[in-house]
Amino acid sequence: MKNKGNLIFWVVILAFLIGVFLFQYNTPKEFIWTPSYSKYDKQPFGSYVFDDVVASSVDNYSLVNKTFYQLYLEYSEDFYYEDEYDEDAYVEDDEDYSDYEYDEEADEFDEDMMLPFPEDERMGILVTEQSVDFTGTDVDALLSLVNRGHKVMLCLGSFPAMLCDSLCFTTTYDSYISLARIEQYAKKGNQRDSLFWGTDSINPERIYSVYPHLHPVYIEEGYRYYSWERDSSRQNDKIICDSLETLVWTKKRQPVVMRLFIGEGELFLVTTPLLFTNYGILDGDNASYAFSLLSYMKDMPIIRLEAYGVNNQPSSTPLRYFLSQSPLRWALYMTMIVIIVFMIFTAKRRQRVIPVVRPPANQTLRFTQLIGNLYYQKKDYKDILLKKYLYFCTEVKRLNGLDLQSDEPEEELCHRLADKMGMDFDKVWPEFRELKHLLRDGRVVAEEEMMRNVDRMNNWMNNLYN
């Protein structure tokens, strides 16, 4: 009856957990409108669909967990330098190599002496994040890569202050970014805004319809970020670059995408990173917006940098996957709650108090007396003599390595035993022979004979110990 009750309990618990799992699994998924740009995130503002579509549409597209400075060091291993005006001189063959040596204090190479990258070594670098925090080293590495031939596309909702100060531009918010309002716009289908793509040699003029909250930022030229640098001597009304062009702007003629030509490469400033997400790719025909920008990379390999993101690390344990899925997460929670409830209700005592069991008394002396009385009543002492002899043989073998039970002649064994004990052979041999005779003979051994031979073996044992 008790086992049947436990079975019913577990069946009810299992059915309850299965019901909770099925309910959570069939519940409509609630979208999370928080930008993560993670390659594992299937939410609207993740990059799972974006990376999958771009990887299948663009050759040599990959994701790397590196910073601009790491790329800079990686490409610096094979740098070529100018030897005065001889562009074919390689630094390792120059006798004055110390003049072009790596500056450890500045942690950078002299940009004036670096040659452009070969055409086949240039690549496109893509960064899609809501905001990043560049250091001065990151900015120097980025500009060095662009200056030598790479194409870098920064799709950011907020550009780092170091980069804004270096290139002399800033970003201005046309409206407040509200993730809740983005969700409302997407659900209700509210009126969209327009982004205008200008006419260029690659893409024709085109208008993209997007929600206004997806492009709240635009670029403004000629301003430095730090207030103490906004003096009259350092004012500038243009971005610091060789030349530039505006690719996309709003209906108020506010630029949202600018193409900067710096040295041998190009830098793209894109203020619409949300259009480079799953939602941006799947929202109508706006996927062409991202691919049109990526087309400026031409046939270069494209890599997307993940090092500046905070949510781009993969789930390293199965528990993380369980917690990331709502049905599995609730099933795990309910399992833990049920286990705790089960432990609470089964913690009470279900049996009587266990009595204290005293350890058994030592009966060794009584057992010895019982065995002694048994031998005394039988009046046969041969068994006692045999056990004593076996013990004596074991001790002799342990102490001196002499096996008295081997097949060697008894006289030879006695001779070796006498040598071990340091006694005269002629004295030991009669006693040893009498002992062996008593053990082999079938007659009953008298008490006097047993005691005499036991005393002899004790004497021999003392000689061996000494």
N, C-alpha and C positions, 0 to 999 in steps of 0.2 A: 504493500500500500504506500509505503514511504517512497520507494523508487518510482512508482507511478506518479506521485505528486511532483517530484523533481522533474520528471520528463515533461509533464504538462507545463510546468513553469518555464523550462527552456524553450519549449515550442512556442509559447505565447511571446516570449522575449524575441525570439528569432523572427516570428511573423511581424512583430511590431517594427523591428529594425528594417526588414524588407519593405514594409509599407512606407516608412519614412524615406527610405532611399528612392523608391519609385515616385513618391510625391515630389521630392526635391528634383529628381531627374526630369520629370515632365512639366515642372513649373517653368513658365517662360523666363528666359534668361534676362537679367537686368543689366543693361549696358552701363559701363563705367566711363564717363566722359573726362577722364583725367589723362592728359598726354603722358605717354611713357616712351614712345618710339622704340620699344623693345622688339627684337626679332621674334620673341616668343609670345608676344601679347596679341590676342585676337580681338581685343576690344577696339572700338572705333579709332582711337588715337594711338594704337600700337602700330607696329611695322611688320607684322607677320605676313599679311597679304601683299603689302608693298614690296618686301624683299623677295617674296616668291614670284610675283609677276615680273619684277625687274630682272631677276636672275634668269628667268625663262625667256626674256625678251632681249636682253643685252648680253653680248659676249663678254667674258672675262669680268663678271661682276662678283664681288666677294665682300665679306665683312671681316674686319680686322680689329682687334682690341689694342690699338696703338694710338699714341698721341702724335702731334705734328713734330715734336722734338725727337721722338723715337724714329719716325720716318726720316727726319733730317739726318740723324746719325747713321741710319742704315744706308742711305744714299751717299753719305760722306765717305764711306770706305773706299769708293772708287772715284773720288773727285780728281778732276784734272785742273791744273792751275796754269796761268799765263806766266811765262818767264820773260818779263819786260814786255816786248812786243812779239815774242815768238809763241804763237798759240799752240804749236805742236810739241812744245817741251813738256815732258811729264815730270812731275815734281820729284819722283823717286830717282830720276836720272840727273837731277840738277845738283851741281857741286855746292851751290849756296842754298841747300834745302833748309837750313836753319832760318833763313829770312822768311820762309812761308810756313813755318812750323805751326802746329795747333796751339792756340793761345788758351792755356788752361785757366787763366784768371778770368778771361772774358767768356770762356766756354763756347766759343764760336769760331768759325773760319772767317778770313777776310773776304767779304763778298766781292770786292773789286777784282780779285784775282781768280775767281771761280768761273769756269767756262760753262755754257749752257749744256743741258742734258742732251744726249743724242735723241733723235726723233723716236726711235723704237723703245727708249727707256722712259718716256714721259707717260704720265697716267693722270686720270681724273680722280679727285678726292672729294667725297661727299660727307657732309656733317649735317644731320637732322636732329635738332634738339630744341627744346623750348628756350633754354638759356644755357650758356657755358661760362666758365670763369677762366679765361686765359691768363697765364703769367707773361711777363716780358719775354721769357725764353720761348714760350709757345708762339708768340707773335713773331719773334725774329725767325724762328724755324719756318713758320707758315710763309712769311714774305720771301724767305730765301728759296723755298721750294717753288713758289710762283715765279719769282724772278728768273729762275733757271729753266723754266719750261713747263712745269706742271700746271694743271687747271684745278682750282679749288672752288667748290661750291658750298657756301655756308648758308644753310637754311635754318635760321634762328629767329625766335620771337623777340629775343633781346641780345644784342651783340655785346661782347665783352668790352669793358671800358678801355683796356689797353689797346685793342684794335681800333676802336673809334678814335682814340687820341693819336695813334700812329698815322692813320689815313685821313684824319680831319673830317669826320662826319659824325652824325648822331642819328638816333631813331626817335620818332615821335609817335605817340599813341593817338589814333584818331577816335577810338572809343575804348571803353573799359572791357577787358576780356572776362566774360562770365561764362563759366562752363555750364551752369544751369540754363542760361539763355540759349546756348548752343543746342542743348538737348531739346528745349522747347521749339526752337526753329526747325530742328530736324523732324520732330514728331508732327508738328502742325503744318509744315510746309509753308512757312511765312515767306514774304517777299525776299527775293535774293538781290544781291548787289552785283556789280559788273567789274571785271578786270579786263583792261584793254592791252592786247599784245600788239606792239608796233610792227611795222613792216621791216624786215631785214632780209639778208641773202639766204637764210636757211628756212625761216618760217614765215608764212603770210600773215597778214593782219587778221586778228581774231578776237572775239569777245567771249570771256568765260563768266558764267553765272555761278556765283558762290554766295554763301551766307556772309553777311558783313562781319560776323564775329570770327571768321576764319582769316581775315586780313586786317586786323586793327592797327598794324604798325606800318609806317612808311619811312623812307630814308630822307634825311635832310643834310645837305652839303654845307661845308665851310664852318663847322663848329668843332672845337675841341672839347673833350669830355671834362677835363679838370678845370675848375673855376679859376685857379691861380695861373692858368695858361691862356685865359681869354683876355689878354691885354692887346693893345693896338699893334704891337710889334709882331704878334704871332697870329693875327686874324687871317683867315683865308676863306675865300668864297667858293672854292672848288675842292673836290677830293684830291688828295695827293696821289697821282698816278700818271702814267704816260698819256692815256686817253681813256675815255669811258663812253658808254651808251646806256640809255635806259631802255630796258626790254619790256617791262610791264608797269603799268600805272593804273591808278584808280580813276573814277569819273571826275575827281577833283584835280587831276593831273599830279597826283602825289605818287612818286616812284616807289614801287614795292620790289622790283628786281632791277639790279644794276650790274653791268658787266664792266669790270675794270681791267685795263691792259697794263700790266706791270712787268717790265722786262720782256722775257721770252714767253711768259705765261699769262694766264687770265685768272682773275678772282671774281666770283659771282656772289653778290650780296642779295640774299633772298629772304624776305620778311614773311613768307607764308609757309612755315614748316608744317602746319596742320594739313596742307594739301599733299604732303609727302607721307601720309599715313594710310591706314586701311580705308578709312572713310573717304579720304581725298581720292584714292584710286577708284573706289566703287561708286562715287557720287556722280551719277550721270556720265557725261563724256569728259569730265575734268581730268581723267587719267592722262589725256593728251597734254595737259599743262605740265605735269612732271616730266613726261617723255620729251616734250619739246625743249625743256631746259636741259635735260640730260643729253639731248642731241648735239649740244655745243661741245660735248666731250669728243665728238667725232668717233674715231675708231680706237680711242685710248682705252686701256683697261680701267675700270671704275671700281674703287673701293670705298666702302662706307665705314667711317671710324666710329667705334663703340666706346672708346675709352672715356669720352666726356659724358656719357650717360650714367644714370644711377640705377636704372632698372633693367639693364641689359645682361645680367648674369643669369645663366641657366639654373634650373632647379637641380641641386646637387643630390637630393635625397628623395625617396618616394613619398615621404611625409609632406614635403613641399608641394608635390603634385596633388596630394589629397586635399591639402588646405587651399589650393588654388581653384578646385572644383567645388561648387556649392553643394551638390548632392553628397559627394564623398565627404566633404567637410562636416556636414550635419550628421551624416551616418557615424562618423568618428566621434563627434560630440555626444551623440545619444548612446553610443557604446560605452563611453567612459562614464556617463551618468548612470547607466544601468549597472555597470560593474560596481560603482560606489554604493548604490542602493543595495545591491546583492550582498556586498561585504558588511554593510550595516546590519541587515536583517539576519545574516548568518554568523555574526560575531558572538551571539549569546551561547551559553553553555548548553549542550544537548545531552550530556551523560552525567552519571553520578561522579562524586569526588573519587579520584583514584587513591586507594589506600597506600599507606607507606609500607613498603616491603623491606624488611630488615635483611641485611646480607647474611648468608649462611655462616655458621660458626666454623672455626678451624677444627677439623676432625682428623688432622694428620696423626697426632699422638694416639688417638683411639684406634685408628687404622693399623698403626704399627704394632700396638698391643695385640690386636686381633690376629694379625699375621703371625706374630711370635707364638701366641697360644696354639695356633693351628699346627705350626711345625713341632711344637713341644708335645702335643697330643699324638701326632703321627710317629714320633721318634725316628724320623728319617731325615738326616741332616745332609744328605748328598746334594739336594737342590740348593741349599744355602751355600755349600762349598762351591758348586758350579757357578752361581751368580757372583760370588766373590772372585773366583778365578777369571770370569769374563770381564769384570771391572778392572782387575789387575792387568789383564792383557791390553785393555783399552788405554790405561794410563801409561803402560810401557811403550805402546806404539805412539801415543801422543808426545811423550817426553823424549824418546830416543829413536823413534822410527823403526823399532824392532817388532815384527809381527810374530807373536808366539803361536798363532793359529795357522801358520803356513804349513806347507807339506815338507819342509826341510826336516832332516833327522833331529830327534829330540836332543841328542847329545850335542849337536852343533848349536842348536838354539840355546841350550843351557850354558854352553861355553861363551857365547856372545852375551847372554844375560849376565853372567858372572863378571865379564869384563866391564859391562856398563855399570854394575853395582860396585865394582872395585873389591870383589870378594874372591876367595880361593875357589877354583872350579871343583876341587876334590871335596870341598865342604858343601857346596851348593848342589852338586849333581845327585847325591842320594836323596836329598829332600825334594828336589824337583821331580825325580823319577817316582818317588812315593806318591806325590800329588797327582801326577798323570795317571798312575795306576789306579788310584781311588776313583778318578773321574771316568776311567774306562770300564772298571769292574762293575758288574751288575749287582753286587751285594749291597746291603744297607750299610751306610757309613755311621759309625758310632759317634757319640757326642765328643769323646776325648780326641778321636782322630780329626774330627771337624775343627775343633778349637785349636789343635796343634798346628794344622796346616794354615788356618786363618792367621794365627800369630806369626807364622813364617812369612806369609805374603805381606803382612803389615811391616815386618822387619825389612823385607826386600824393598818395599815401597819407600820406607824412610831412607834407605841407602840411595835409592834413585833420586829422591828429592834433595838430598845433601850433596 
